[in-house]
Amino acid sequence: MEAKAVAKYVRISPSKLKPITDLVRGKSLSEAQAILKFTPGSSAEAILKVVKSAAANAENNHDMDTNKLYVAEIYANQGPTMKRWRAGCKGGAAMILKRSSHIGVTLKERAK
């Protein structure tokens, strides 16, 4: 049995999210939430929001015990990129890429 949650079109680059997803992969739910709570940056806040949503889905929709849950899978894949332009040198233009991400979390129960 597993519980999932996905946040799409998060306005943070996947390269900023991936190191933080690696911190919590495989950890218990309480430990992962503690790590994310005390990790600085908006990327940790976005991931924590998805982890809490997956925990709520596990408890309410699947009747899973929150004390036995752990982060089985977590990913931050690339979403669509917004392209913007800025004035460049000699009347040219410089491209600005505003990247977005899709964050997904899967929680499973540990067999004890």
N, C-alpha and C positions, 0 to 999 in steps of 0.2 A: 504494500500500500504506500502511496506517495501523494504528496500535496505540492502543487505548483503555484507560482505567481509570476507574472510577466509585466514589466513596465516598458512601454514602447515610446519612442520619440523623445527620450530624455536628452536634454540639451547639454550634454557633457560628452566630450570626446572619449571613444573607447580606450584610447591609450592611457587616459587618466584613470579609468575605471578598472582596467585589468589587473594592475598590481594589488589593488585592494580586494578584488575577488579571490586572488591567490592566497591572501591572508586567512580567509574564512572557509575555504573549501575543505570539507572533511571534518570540521569542528562541530561540537555539539551546539545546539541552538542557543543556550544561555551564554556559552563562551563566545560564539560568533557575534551575538548582540553586544556583549561587553567590548569586544575588539572594535566593532564598528562605532560604538558610542564614543569611544575615546580616541578614535583616529581622526585627526584634523582634516578639514576639507569638505566641500559640498558633495564630492563623489561618494564619500562614506555615508553621508546622510541619505543620498538617493538609494544606495544599496540596502541600508538599514530599513528603509521604508518598504522595499520589496520583500525583505526577509520577514518583517513583521506581518505583511500581508499573507505570505505563504504559511506562517505559523497560525494565523487566524483561520485560514482555509483548512488547515489540518485539524484544528480543534473543532471548528463548527461544522464543516462539511463531511469530514471523514472520521470523526470521533477518535482521533489519535491522541495519545498521551504526550503532552508537550515536554515532559521531563526526559523522554526517550528519543526525541527528535534530533537529527543531525543534518548538516548541509551536504546532501549527496551530490548535487550538481549546482554549479553557479556559472553564469557566463555573461559577458558584456559584448554583444556583437554590434557591428556597425549598422547604423540606420541611414536614412537619406541625408545628404549633405546639401545645405543651402549655400548657394553661390552668390557672393556680393562683390561689388567693385569699388575700388578706391582710386582716387586720382594718383597717377604715377608721374615719373619724370618725363620731360619733353612731350607733354600732352598725352602721354599714354595712360594705361590703366593697370592696376595691380589687383589680382584676384584674391578675395578673402573667402576661405572655406569655413563655414560654420557647421561642424560635424555634430551628429546626434547618435544615440545608441539605443539598443534594445537590451534590457537587463532581465535575465530569467533566473529563478531560484527553484530548485526541487528539494524538498525535505522528505526524509524517510525515517522510519522508526528503527532504532537499534534493537536487535534481539539480545536480551540479557538473560 
